[in-house]
Amino acid sequence: MATPMIDDLKRLYRMTWWALMLRGLLSLAVGIFIFARPLDSVAAFALVIAFWAIFLGLVEIVHAFQLRPMVQHWWVILLSGVVGVAFGIAALVYYPTLALTFAVVWVAWWLMATGLLGIYATLQLRRMGTDWGWPAAFGVVSVVAGVFALLAPPVTLAAIMGLIAGFAIIAGIVLIGGALKLRSIVHP
């Protein structure tokens, strides 16, 4: 005997399973496209970075003016937004070099910062007398990877695109699986 709540859930599933399927198919297509057309994908990635910076910058500018009556240092958010918009415009003007350089440098610094923090954590663990070998290895590997990322930008860019493609393919498979599961609940 079906309860009203179960009927509501089935109705909701019936209305939404196809959206998961579309998202899954799109995600899968993007992942496959990145692997099949890496140069086109890198060019698109550069555009995403540029437009993302412009969009976030505009949002921060609007947010700064909203906070102006309540926050003394609202201008810091405004400045951040202006810098974001300026970077986005510059990334379009100097397309694709600036955006791709940004991506490589960002990843490299992120790896190095993570590694240095890992090494710091290792020192703290060692002082406490606990196991510190794996965190130390992680820290060193991360710093070395960061330096390598700066020294080999094409390899770094390929790794970034590979990670995006891999994530897109896995997400696509999971979303399609979820959509099929929802559909099977509605249409046994």
C-alpha positions as CSV (number, residue, x, y, z in Angstrom):
1,M,0.0,0.0,0.0
2,A,1.5,3.3,-1.1
3,T,1.5,6.2,1.3
4,P,1.0,9.8,0.1
5,M,4.7,10.5,0.9
6,I,5.9,7.6,-1.3
7,D,3.5,8.8,-4.1
8,D,5.0,12.3,-3.8
9,L,8.5,10.9,-4.0
10,K,7.7,8.8,-7.1
11,R,6.2,11.9,-8.7
12,L,9.3,13.9,-7.8
13,Y,11.6,11.1,-9.2
14,R,9.4,11.0,-12.4
15,M,9.9,14.7,-12.8
16,T,13.7,14.8,-12.1
17,W,15.4,11.6,-13.4
18,W,15.8,13.0,-16.9
19,A,17.6,16.1,-15.5
20,L,20.2,13.8,-13.9
21,M,20.5,11.9,-17.2
22,L,21.1,15.0,-19.2
23,R,23.7,16.3,-16.7
24,G,25.4,12.9,-16.8
25,L,25.4,12.7,-20.6
26,L,26.7,16.3,-20.8
27,S,29.4,15.6,-18.3
28,L,30.4,12.4,-20.0
29,A,30.5,14.3,-23.4
30,V,32.7,17.0,-21.9
31,G,35.2,14.5,-20.4
32,I,35.4,12.6,-23.7
33,F,35.8,15.8,-25.7
34,I,38.7,16.9,-23.5
35,F,40.5,13.7,-24.1
36,A,39.6,13.7,-27.8
37,R,40.4,17.4,-28.5
38,P,42.9,18.5,-26.0
39,L,44.0,21.7,-27.7
40,D,40.4,22.9,-28.2
41,S,39.7,22.0,-24.6
42,V,42.7,24.1,-23.4
43,A,41.4,27.0,-25.4
44,A,37.9,26.6,-23.9
45,F,39.5,26.3,-20.4
46,A,41.2,29.7,-20.9
47,L,37.9,31.3,-21.8
48,V,36.2,29.7,-18.8
49,I,38.9,31.2,-16.5
50,A,38.5,34.7,-18.1
51,F,34.7,34.7,-18.0
52,W,34.7,33.2,-14.5
53,A,36.9,36.1,-13.3
54,I,34.7,38.7,-14.9
55,F,31.6,37.1,-13.4
56,L,33.0,36.8,-9.9
57,G,34.4,40.3,-10.1
58,L,31.1,41.7,-11.0
59,V,29.4,39.8,-8.2
60,E,31.9,41.1,-5.7
61,I,31.5,44.7,-6.9
62,V,27.7,44.4,-6.4
63,H,28.2,42.7,-3.0
64,A,30.6,45.5,-1.9
65,F,28.0,48.2,-2.6
66,Q,25.4,46.1,-0.7
67,L,27.7,45.9,2.3
68,R,28.8,49.5,2.2
69,P,26.3,50.7,4.8
70,M,27.2,47.9,7.2
71,V,30.9,47.1,6.7
72,Q,33.6,49.6,7.3
73,H,36.1,48.1,4.9
74,W,33.7,47.4,2.1
75,W,36.1,48.9,-0.3
76,V,38.4,45.8,0.0
77,I,35.7,43.7,-1.5
78,L,35.1,46.3,-4.2
79,L,38.9,46.3,-4.9
80,S,38.8,42.5,-5.2
81,G,35.9,42.7,-7.6
82,V,37.7,45.3,-9.7
83,V,40.8,43.2,-9.8
84,G,38.8,40.2,-10.9
85,V,37.0,42.1,-13.7
86,A,40.4,43.6,-14.8
87,F,42.0,40.2,-14.8
88,G,39.1,38.7,-16.8
89,I,39.3,41.4,-19.4
90,A,43.0,41.1,-19.6
91,A,42.7,37.3,-20.0
92,L,40.4,37.9,-22.9
93,V,42.7,40.5,-24.5
94,Y,45.8,38.3,-24.0
95,Y,43.8,35.1,-24.8
96,P,44.8,32.3,-24.1
97,T,48.3,33.0,-22.6
98,L,47.3,35.0,-19.5
99,A,44.5,32.6,-18.3
100,L,46.6,29.5,-18.9
101,T,49.6,31.0,-17.2
102,F,47.4,31.9,-14.3
103,A,46.1,28.3,-14.1
104,V,49.6,26.8,-14.2
105,V,51.0,29.3,-11.6
106,W,47.9,28.8,-9.4
107,V,48.3,25.1,-9.4
108,A,52.1,25.3,-8.8
109,W,51.7,27.7,-5.8
110,W,48.9,25.6,-4.4
111,L,51.1,22.5,-4.6
112,M,54.0,24.3,-2.9
113,A,51.9,25.9,-0.2
114,T,50.2,22.6,0.5
115,G,53.6,20.9,0.7
116,L,55.1,23.5,3.0
117,L,52.1,23.2,5.3
118,G,52.5,19.4,5.2
119,I,56.2,19.8,6.2
120,Y,55.2,22.2,9.0
121,A,52.6,19.6,10.2
122,T,55.3,17.0,10.1
123,L,57.5,19.0,12.4
124,Q,54.6,19.4,14.8
125,L,53.9,15.7,14.7
126,R,57.5,14.9,15.3
127,R,57.6,17.1,18.3
128,M,54.6,15.3,19.7
129,G,56.3,12.0,19.2
130,T,53.7,10.6,16.7
131,D,54.2,9.1,13.3
132,W,55.3,11.7,10.9
133,G,56.8,9.8,7.9
134,W,53.8,9.9,5.6
135,P,53.0,13.6,6.2
136,A,56.7,14.4,5.5
137,A,56.6,12.4,2.3
138,F,53.4,14.1,1.2
139,G,54.9,17.5,2.0
140,V,58.1,16.9,0.1
141,V,56.4,15.4,-2.9
142,S,53.9,18.3,-3.0
143,V,56.7,20.9,-3.0
144,V,58.6,19.0,-5.7
145,A,55.5,18.7,-7.8
146,G,54.9,22.5,-7.4
147,V,58.4,23.3,-8.5
148,F,58.0,20.9,-11.4
149,A,54.7,22.5,-12.3
150,L,56.4,25.9,-12.6
151,L,59.2,24.4,-14.7
152,A,57.0,22.4,-17.0
153,P,53.9,24.4,-17.8
154,P,52.7,22.2,-20.7
155,V,52.8,19.1,-18.5
156,T,51.0,21.0,-15.8
157,L,48.3,22.1,-18.2
158,A,47.9,18.6,-19.5
159,A,47.6,17.3,-15.9
160,I,44.9,19.9,-15.1
161,M,42.9,19.0,-18.2
162,G,43.3,15.3,-17.5
163,L,42.0,15.7,-14.0
164,I,39.0,17.8,-15.3
165,A,38.3,15.2,-18.0
166,G,38.6,12.3,-15.6
167,F,36.3,14.0,-13.1
168,A,33.8,14.8,-15.8
169,I,33.7,11.2,-17.0
170,I,33.3,9.7,-13.5
171,A,30.7,12.3,-12.6
172,G,28.9,11.5,-15.9
173,I,28.8,7.8,-15.1
174,V,27.6,8.4,-11.6
175,L,24.9,10.8,-12.7
176,I,23.7,8.5,-15.5
177,G,23.6,5.6,-13.0
178,G,21.6,7.7,-10.5
179,A,19.2,8.7,-13.3
180,L,18.7,5.1,-14.3
181,K,18.2,4.1,-10.6
182,L,15.6,6.8,-10.2
183,R,13.9,5.8,-13.4
184,S,13.7,2.2,-12.2
185,I,12.1,3.2,-9.0
186,V,9.4,5.1,-10.9
187,H,9.0,2.5,-13.8
188,P,9.8,-0.9,-12.2
